[in-house]
């Protein structure tokens, strides 16, 4: 069993630390400098050029984390939805300029939603319709740019919400992302399924994975192995997954440890 090569979700200022490790094996790179509202709403020309220069010589897969602060894909306010579409369209353009294959967007589903689907029978359908309308022009732009939107679990407790949403929209440029830490937080605090079940439920629409560890209390973004997630079954599943999604360490601190952490995870998968 061979796990896909593990790469890094990162900011530009960490390239000096990680460049040799990333470039020697053309590991996947996820660019995360464009998530902030001030950045995505401003002139990104210089930052894009800096990233283009930094990526010169890199032949691996890459993508960006799209903007998300305050950008609820299910926002029912049409004026607000237009702003969200503008921000996401700009993210797609940035991804294209950087040779990106994916852009991460955040799921709108929450624990409150899952508790109230019966209480408000219209709720789930209205959420799906709002997201489909919000993403329609963005997906058209993404298709023209060769970029796939991957919907990341955030406060989700029901994996079927995102899976059914992607199936209903039924667009080749809309797939699923799983963040291992977010999945474990939902499992610990809301009784949601464990990480391996969330990954399994994504099926062949799994196109992207954030690897990070947590303590069950907060979104720590610790190195895998530093928290409570049982990584062997996670890596067993990813090593055997038919879609071979890009795997990105999304860790907040101690980026110099990325090579050791990746080796630890790759070793688990190799031993099966």
C-alpha positions in Angstrom: 0.0 0.0 0.0 1.4 3.4 -1.1 0.1 6.6 0.3 0.1 9.7 -2.0 3.1 11.9 -1.4 2.4 14.3 1.5 2.8 18.0 1.0 2.1 21.2 2.8 -0.5 23.9 3.2 1.5 27.0 3.8 2.2 30.7 3.7 4.8 32.2 1.5 7.1 33.1 4.3 7.5 29.4 5.2 9.0 28.6 1.7 12.6 29.1 2.9 12.0 26.4 5.6 10.3 23.9 3.4 11.5 24.5 -0.2 14.1 21.7 -0.4 11.7 19.1 1.1 8.9 20.2 -1.2 10.8 20.5 -4.4 13.0 17.4 -4.1 9.9 15.1 -4.5 7.6 17.7 -6.1 5.3 17.4 -3.1 1.8 19.0 -3.4 1.6 22.6 -2.2 -1.5 24.5 -1.0 -1.1 28.3 -0.9 -2.9 29.9 2.0 -2.0 33.6 1.7 -5.2 34.6 0.0 -7.8 33.7 2.6 -7.9 37.0 4.5 -10.6 39.5 3.6 -8.1 42.4 3.3 -5.9 40.4 1.0 -8.6 39.0 -1.3 -10.3 42.4 -1.6 -7.1 44.2 -2.3 -4.5 44.3 -5.1 -3.0 40.8 -5.1 -0.7 41.3 -8.1 2.5 41.5 -6.2 1.7 38.5 -3.9 0.8 36.4 -7.0 4.1 37.4 -8.6 6.0 36.5 -5.5 4.4 33.1 -5.4 5.0 32.5 -9.1 8.7 33.2 -8.5 8.7 30.9 -5.4 7.1 28.1 -7.3 9.5 28.2 -10.3 10.8 24.6 -10.8 8.0 22.9 -8.8 6.3 20.2 -10.8 4.0 18.8 -8.2 0.2 19.4 -7.7 -0.8 22.7 -6.2 -3.9 24.6 -5.2 -5.0 27.4 -3.0 -7.2 27.8 0.0 -9.9 30.1 -1.1 -11.3 33.0 1.0 -13.7 32.1 3.7 -14.0 34.6 6.5 -17.6 35.7 6.6 -18.4 34.0 3.3 -21.3 31.7 4.0 -22.0 29.8 0.8 -25.7 29.4 1.9 -26.2 33.1 2.7 -29.9 33.8 1.7 -29.2 37.5 1.1 -28.7 38.0 -2.6 -26.6 41.2 -2.2 -24.3 39.3 0.2 -24.2 36.4 -2.2 -22.9 38.6 -4.9 -20.0 39.7 -2.7 -19.2 36.0 -1.9 -19.2 35.2 -5.7 -16.9 38.1 -6.4 -14.4 36.9 -3.7 -14.5 33.3 -4.9 -14.2 34.2 -8.5 -11.1 36.2 -7.7 -9.8 33.1 -5.8 -10.3 31.0 -8.9 -8.4 33.5 -11.0 -5.5 33.5 -8.5 -5.4 29.7 -8.5 -5.3 29.7 -12.3 -2.5 32.2 -12.3 -0.5 30.0 -9.9 -1.1 26.8 -11.9 -3.5 25.5 -9.2 -5.7 22.5 -9.6 -8.0 23.1 -6.6 -9.4 25.8 -4.4 -10.7 25.0 -0.9 -14.1 26.4 0.1 -15.7 26.0 3.4 -18.9 24.0 4.1 -21.9 26.0 5.4 -23.3 23.1 7.4 -23.4 23.2 11.2 -24.5 21.2 14.2 -27.5 23.5 14.5 -28.6 22.5 11.0 -28.4 18.8 11.8 -30.5 19.3 14.9 -33.2 21.2 13.1 -33.8 19.4 9.8 -37.0 17.9 11.2 -38.0 21.0 13.1 -37.7 23.1 9.9 -38.5 20.6 7.0 -37.6 23.2 4.4 -34.2 23.9 5.9 -31.9 21.3 4.1 -33.4 22.0 0.7 -33.1 25.7 1.1 -29.4 25.4 2.1 -28.7 23.2 -0.9 -30.5 25.6 -3.3 -28.6 28.6 -1.8 -25.2 27.0 -2.2 -26.0 25.8 -5.7 -27.0 29.3 -6.8 -24.0 30.9 -5.1 -21.5 28.5 -6.7 -23.0 28.4 -10.2 -21.0 31.3 -11.7 -17.9 30.3 -9.7 -18.0 26.7 -11.0 -18.4 28.0 -14.5 -15.3 30.1 -14.0 -13.5 27.2 -12.3 -14.2 24.9 -15.2 -12.8 27.4 -17.7 -9.7 27.7 -15.5 -9.2 24.0 -14.9 -9.7 24.4 -11.1 -11.8 22.1 -8.9 -13.6 23.5 -5.9 -13.3 21.2 -2.9 -15.8 21.6 0.0 -14.0 21.3 3.3 -15.8 20.1 6.5 -15.8 22.8 9.1 -18.6 22.5 11.7 -20.2 19.6 9.9 -21.7 16.7 11.9 -23.4 14.8 9.0 -21.1 13.8 6.2 -24.1 13.1 4.0 -24.8 16.9 3.9 -21.7 17.7 1.8 -21.9 14.4 -0.1 -25.5 14.9 -1.1 -24.8 18.6 -2.0 -22.0 17.7 -4.4 -24.2 14.9 -5.9 -27.1 17.3 -6.3 -25.1 20.0 -8.0 -23.4 17.3 -10.1 -20.6 19.4 -11.5 -17.3 17.9 -12.5 -15.4 20.8 -10.8 -17.0 20.3 -7.4 -15.6 17.7 -5.1 -15.0 17.0 -1.4 -12.3 17.8 1.0 -11.8 16.3 4.5 -10.0 18.1 7.3 -9.0 15.4 9.8 -8.9 17.8 12.8 -12.3 19.3 12.0 -13.8 15.8 11.7 -12.4 14.7 15.0 -13.6 17.9 16.8 -17.1 17.2 15.5 -16.8 13.6 16.7 -15.6 14.7 20.1 -18.0 17.5 20.7 -21.2 16.7 18.7 -21.1 12.9 18.5 -20.4 13.0 14.7 -18.8 10.0 13.0 -15.0 9.5 13.5 -12.4 10.6 11.1 -12.1 7.3 9.2 -15.9 7.2 8.6 -15.9 10.8 7.3 -13.2 9.9 4.9 -15.0 6.7 3.9 -18.3 8.5 3.3 -16.7 10.9 0.9 -16.1 8.0 -1.5 -14.8 8.7 -5.0 -15.6 12.5 -4.6 -12.8 12.8 -2.1 -10.3 15.1 -3.9 -8.3 16.7 -1.1 -7.3 16.1 2.5 -6.0 18.4 5.3 -3.9 16.4 7.8 -3.8 17.9 11.2 -4.3 16.7 14.8 -6.4 18.0 17.7 -7.1 17.4 21.4 -10.9 17.1 21.0 -11.4 20.6 22.4 -10.1 23.2 19.9 -9.0 23.5 16.3 -5.3 23.1 17.2 -3.7 22.3 13.9 -1.1 20.3 15.6 1.3 17.9 13.9 -0.3 14.4 13.4 0.8 12.3 16.4 0.7 15.2 18.8 -3.1 14.9 19.4 -5.7 12.3 19.9 -6.4 11.0 16.3 -5.6 7.4 15.7 -3.5 7.8 12.5 -2.9 4.2 11.5 -6.5 3.5 10.3 -6.6 7.0 8.7 -3.4 6.3 6.7 -4.6 2.8 5.9 -7.7 4.2 4.3 -5.9 7.0 2.4 -3.2 4.6 1.2 -5.9 2.4 -0.4 -8.2 5.2 -1.6 -8.9 4.9 -5.3 -8.9 8.7 -5.9 -5.5 9.2 -4.4 -6.3 12.7 -3.2 -3.5 15.3 -2.5 -2.6 15.1 1.2 -1.5 18.4 2.8 -0.1 18.9 6.3 -2.1 21.9 7.6 -0.1 22.6 10.8 0.1 25.9 12.5 3.5 25.8 14.1 6.9 24.1 13.9 7.0 23.9 10.1 10.6 22.6 10.3 9.1 19.4 11.6 7.1 18.7 8.4 9.6 16.2 6.9 9.6 14.1 10.1 5.8 14.2 10.4 5.3 13.3 6.8 7.7 10.4 7.2 5.8 9.2 10.3 2.5 9.2 8.4 4.0 7.6 5.2 5.6 5.0 7.4 2.2 4.0 8.9 0.7 3.6 5.5 3.7 1.6 4.2 3.4 -0.9 7.1 -0.3 -1.3 6.4 
